[in-house]
Amino acid sequence: MVKIKEWRQGLGITQKALADAAGLDLRWVQKLEAGDIDIQNVTVKRFSLLMKGISELSQQVSCPCSMKSDIETVNEIHEMVDKLFKEDSA
């Protein structure tokens, strides 16, 4: 299970801040967190944007120690997916 809401709240950021950082629609982020959108049905591109937003915002705020490994995982996921998109477009 992806813990988008937990990560966002743990970082102390708003849904709007996450949506803006990720380049996604606020309503979409709200629906995802509410469970109205199944994470398994999210496109790789949107998932990558979401990870990018969390990754960027985590660097701007003080990350609680308990979240460090989760945020490192998010950063790794974003880097891998971003690399795949770059290779695919080359």
C-alpha positions as CSV (number, residue, x, y, z in Angstrom):
1,M,0.0,0.0,0.0
2,V,1.3,3.4,-0.9
3,K,1.1,5.9,2.0
4,I,0.8,9.2,0.1
5,K,-1.4,10.8,2.7
6,E,0.8,9.6,5.6
7,W,3.9,10.9,3.8
8,R,2.4,14.2,3.0
9,Q,1.0,14.8,6.5
10,G,4.3,13.6,8.0
11,L,6.1,16.3,6.1
12,G,3.5,18.8,7.2
13,I,2.6,19.9,3.7
14,T,-0.9,20.5,2.2
15,Q,-2.6,18.6,-0.6
16,K,-2.4,21.8,-2.6
17,A,1.4,22.1,-2.1
18,L,1.8,18.5,-3.2
19,A,-0.4,18.9,-6.2
20,D,1.5,22.1,-7.2
21,A,4.9,20.5,-6.7
22,A,3.9,17.4,-8.7
23,G,2.1,19.4,-11.4
24,L,-1.1,17.5,-10.7
25,D,-4.7,18.6,-10.2
26,L,-5.6,19.2,-6.5
27,R,-8.9,17.4,-6.9
28,W,-7.0,14.3,-8.2
29,V,-4.7,14.3,-5.2
30,Q,-7.7,14.6,-2.9
31,K,-9.5,11.7,-4.6
32,L,-6.3,9.5,-4.5
33,E,-5.8,10.1,-0.7
34,A,-9.5,9.5,-0.1
35,G,-9.3,6.1,-1.8
36,D,-11.6,7.2,-4.6
37,I,-8.8,6.4,-7.1
38,D,-7.1,3.0,-6.8
39,I,-3.3,3.5,-6.8
40,Q,-3.1,0.4,-9.0
41,N,-4.9,2.2,-11.7
42,V,-2.7,5.3,-11.7
43,T,-0.5,5.7,-14.7
44,V,3.2,5.4,-14.3
45,K,3.6,9.0,-15.5
46,R,1.2,10.3,-12.7
47,F,2.8,8.1,-10.1
48,S,6.2,9.5,-11.2
49,L,5.0,13.1,-10.9
50,L,3.6,12.3,-7.4
51,M,6.9,10.8,-6.3
52,K,8.7,13.9,-7.8
53,G,6.5,16.2,-5.8
54,I,7.0,14.3,-2.5
55,S,10.7,14.1,-3.2
56,E,11.1,17.9,-3.9
57,L,9.0,18.9,-0.9
58,S,10.8,16.6,1.4
59,Q,14.0,18.4,0.6
60,Q,12.4,21.8,1.5
61,V,11.1,20.8,5.0
62,S,12.5,19.1,8.1
63,C,11.8,15.4,7.6
64,P,11.0,13.5,10.8
65,C,13.5,10.7,11.6
66,S,10.7,8.1,11.4
67,M,10.1,9.0,7.8
68,K,13.7,9.1,6.5
69,S,13.7,5.6,5.1
70,D,10.3,6.1,3.4
71,I,11.4,9.4,1.8
72,E,14.6,7.7,0.6
73,T,12.4,5.0,-1.0
74,V,10.3,7.7,-2.6
75,N,13.5,9.4,-4.0
76,E,14.7,6.1,-5.4
77,I,11.4,5.3,-7.0
78,H,11.3,8.8,-8.6
79,E,14.8,8.5,-9.9
80,M,14.2,5.0,-11.4
81,V,10.9,6.0,-13.1
82,D,12.4,9.3,-14.3
83,K,15.3,7.3,-15.8
84,L,12.9,5.0,-17.6
85,F,11.0,7.9,-19.1
86,K,14.3,9.5,-20.3
87,E,15.5,6.2,-21.9
88,D,12.1,5.7,-23.5
89,S,12.1,9.1,-25.1
90,A,15.7,8.8,-26.4
